[in-house]
Amino acid sequence: MIRWILSLVCLVSLLTFSLPANAIEESETPTITEEQLQAAENIAQKAFEAAQQGNFAASEQYWSQLIEQFPNNPAVWSNRGNIRISENKLDEAIADFDKAIEIAPDAPDPYLNRGAALEGKGLYQEAIDDYNRVLEIDPQDPMAYNNRGNAKAGQQRWDEALIDYQKAAELDPNYAFARANAALIQYQIGDTDAAIKSMKNIVRRYPMFPDVRAALTAALWEKGKEGEAESNWVAAVGVDNRYQDLKWVEQIRRWPPKMVEALGRFLDLD
C-alpha cells in the first residue's frame, strides 16, 4: 500500500523541502513564477486523473515532465515511483524513491513507498527496514504499521503481523484495511470465531468492502453456513470480481495461506 503526495500546491516549499544543507547552493535556487506554478499544477492534475483512469503510462509521462522542470522536488520523484509500482516497474520505482530520499532524507513517504516496491519484489526484510525508518520519523504513522504487518506476514511472522495491524487500527479507527488484515491473520492462526466476528463488524460498517466479503464467504462456508456464505459472495464479486481468481488472491492481494485454502474450497464447490 503506497501513499501519494497529493498536491503540488506548495510547490515552492517542496522544492527545498528537507533538502540536505549542501544539496543546492542559494544562488542556484530557481525563481518560480506564478505562471510556472499554475502550469505545474495543471500537469500534476492531469497525472492524477490519468492514474485514476488506469492510464499509468500517461501519468508517468506527466510526472517525468515535472521531474525535468523541478529535479530537486522530492514529491515528483516519489509520485512517479508510485505510478511505476502500478505498472509493475519495481526496479525503476525504487530508483525514483532512492532519488526522493537523497533529496529529502527525513521525509517519510518515499521510505513508505519504497517499502511497498520492495515487498513487490519479495524483499520483505528490506521493506521492514524502510517501514521502521518511517516509524522513526513518525511513530504514530498507521500506514507504516499496516505495511510492516504486510511484510511480516510475507515472512510468515503471523503473531508479529497481527500486532502491527492492530496497532494501525488503534491509531486510525477508520483504517478498514488494517482491521481486515488483522481479521485475516486471526483466521490464519486458528482464532476462527474472532476472525468471523471481526469480519462481520467490518462489513456492518463498510458493506461494500469486497475483500472482507470474500474472506467472510470462505470462513462461513467452512463453518457450514452456506446460505450466509453465498450471500456475501454475491456482494463481493459484484464489487470486485478478482476474488474469483485464486492466483490473484494469493499472489497479488497476498491473503495468508489458510484463508486462500478456504476460499479455494469454496470456489471448487461453487
Secondary structure, 3 states (H helix, E strand, C coil): CCCCCCCCCCHHHHHCCCCCCCCCCHHHCCCCCHHHHHHHHHHHHHHHHHHHCCCHHHHHHHHHHHHHHCCCCHHHHHHHHHHHHHCCCHHHHHHHHHHHHHHCCCCHHHHHHHHHHHHHCCCHHHHHHHHHHHHHHCCCCHHHHHHHHHHHHHCCCHHHHHHHHHHHHHHCCCCHHHHHHHHHHHHHCCCHHHHHHHHHHHHHHCCCCHHHHHHHHHHHHHCCCHHHHHHHHHHHHHHCHHHHCHHHHHHHHCCCHHHHHHHHHHHHHC
